[in-house]
Amino acid sequence: MSKPDTPVLELRGVSKVYSVKQGLMGARKPLRAVNDVNLTLGRSEVLGLVGESGCGKSTLAKILLGLEAPTSGEVLVDGEAIGSHDRLKLARRIQPIFQDPYSSLNPRKSIAEIISLPLRVHGIGDHASQTKAVREILDVVGLPARVMNTYPSQMSGGQRQRVAIARALIMKPEIVICDEPTSALDVSVQSQILNLLGELRREFGLTYLFISHNLAVVEHLATRVAVMYLGRIVEEAETGALFDASRHPYSRALLDSVLTPEPGLGVPDTHLGAAYPNPINPPPGCAFHPRCASATAFCAARAPRPVASGDGLVECHLYDPETEMFQR
């Protein structure tokens, strides 16, 4: 039994390195998709994980789900290493909601079969009790019982995502990994799914890791936000603090990139440029320095360390008392 103050999920120095071959005759080089990540999730918390495509968010989700093993570091659930948990027991505690409801559901299976699959895999209950559980969870996610005998192709995108949520929650997990769960949906449907996720969290005390590149969605749902760049967490703060006064130059650039409905303003210029750094050959020093308006020669020479900043952390020389003198 874990202590009350023990994080429900914790990452300690987690890294994931792939060996990638460049070209037909090229030598293999390491690609560090996740680089020494430290994160904690408290019970009933919603941690938003944001960053550009390719920064390592989905790789991190796969590690948490046990689909990928970290190259180094460890993942703890209630203070115990994830490797010490039985895989089936771990699956009862951590469930995913995937990005695309059009491809994450088996088109050949009925909705009842899709939602009840986790119960059958884990050998929970008989057919009658499983059918009852499916009806109950459909009601929880706002779908009528009559959809049980329909197929995914007969449903809208929003209905399919509700089915995916029902499948994740039928095992009554503690942690739900949401990997871009609304990005494939229309804006009006997105708001319905986000409101549903918020209601389910309050009703069942769920803990979410909410991965998204949509900052408006994260601001609506998350209680805390971690910003990821080239495999590293460069800033972490309470949602209000990060959106009101972000510190890392990359976080500020992401916030500046959000489109506004005001006419005449056009597409915002983030000053990040069009080129994304090569993760196989990352820049020396601070990985963000080639795109940072505040960078100096010192940034290119030495990688920053995470330092406490307000109620969170920031990985930038501008806020490190030991190195800020070199930024002048």
FENPE-V98063 format. One record per backbone hydrogen bond with DSSP energy under -1.0 kcal/mol. NH is the residue of the N-H (numbers start at 0). CO is the residue of the C=O. Records with the same first field share a line. If there is no record, write none. Layout:
NH = CO, CO
This chain:
5 = 2
7 = 40
8 = 40
9 = 75
10 = 38
11 = 73
13 = 36
14 = 71
15 = 33
17 = 30
19 = 28
21 = 26
28 = 19
30 = 17
32 = 15, 30
33 = 15
34 = 230
36 = 13
38 = 10
40 = 8
44 = 41
46 = 207
47 = 223
48 = 209
49 = 225
54 = 51
59 = 55
60 = 56
61 = 57
62 = 58
63 = 59
64 = 60
65 = 62
66 = 61
67 = 61
70 = 14
71 = 14
73 = 11
75 = 9
76 = 79
77 = 7
79 = 76
81 = 74
83 = 80
84 = 81
89 = 85
90 = 86
91 = 87
93 = 89
94 = 174
96 = 176
102 = 99
103 = 99
108 = 105
110 = 149
111 = 147
113 = 109
114 = 110
115 = 111
119 = 115
120 = 116
121 = 117
123 = 118
129 = 125
130 = 126
131 = 127
132 = 128
133 = 129
134 = 130
135 = 131
136 = 132
137 = 133
138 = 134
139 = 135
140 = 136
142 = 137
146 = 143
147 = 144
149 = 146
153 = 150
154 = 151
159 = 155
160 = 156
161 = 157
162 = 158
163 = 159
164 = 160
165 = 161
166 = 162
167 = 163
168 = 164
169 = 165
171 = 168
173 = 92
174 = 92
175 = 206
176 = 94
177 = 208
178 = 96
179 = 210
184 = 181
189 = 185
190 = 186
191 = 187
192 = 188
193 = 189
194 = 190
195 = 191
196 = 192
197 = 193
198 = 194
199 = 195
200 = 196
201 = 197
202 = 198
203 = 199
204 = 200
206 = 173
207 = 44
208 = 175
209 = 46
210 = 177
211 = 48
217 = 213
218 = 214
219 = 215
220 = 216
221 = 217
222 = 45
223 = 45
224 = 236
225 = 47
226 = 234
227 = 49
228 = 231
230 = 54
231 = 228
233 = 226
234 = 226
235 = 312
236 = 224
238 = 222
241 = 237
242 = 238
243 = 239
244 = 240
251 = 247
252 = 248
253 = 249
254 = 250
255 = 251
257 = 254
264 = 261
285 = 298
288 = 285
290 = 287
291 = 288
294 = 291
301 = 297
306 = 313
308 = 311
311 = 308
312 = 235
313 = 306
314 = 233
318 = 315
319 = 316
322 = 319
323 = 319
325 = 322
326 = 323
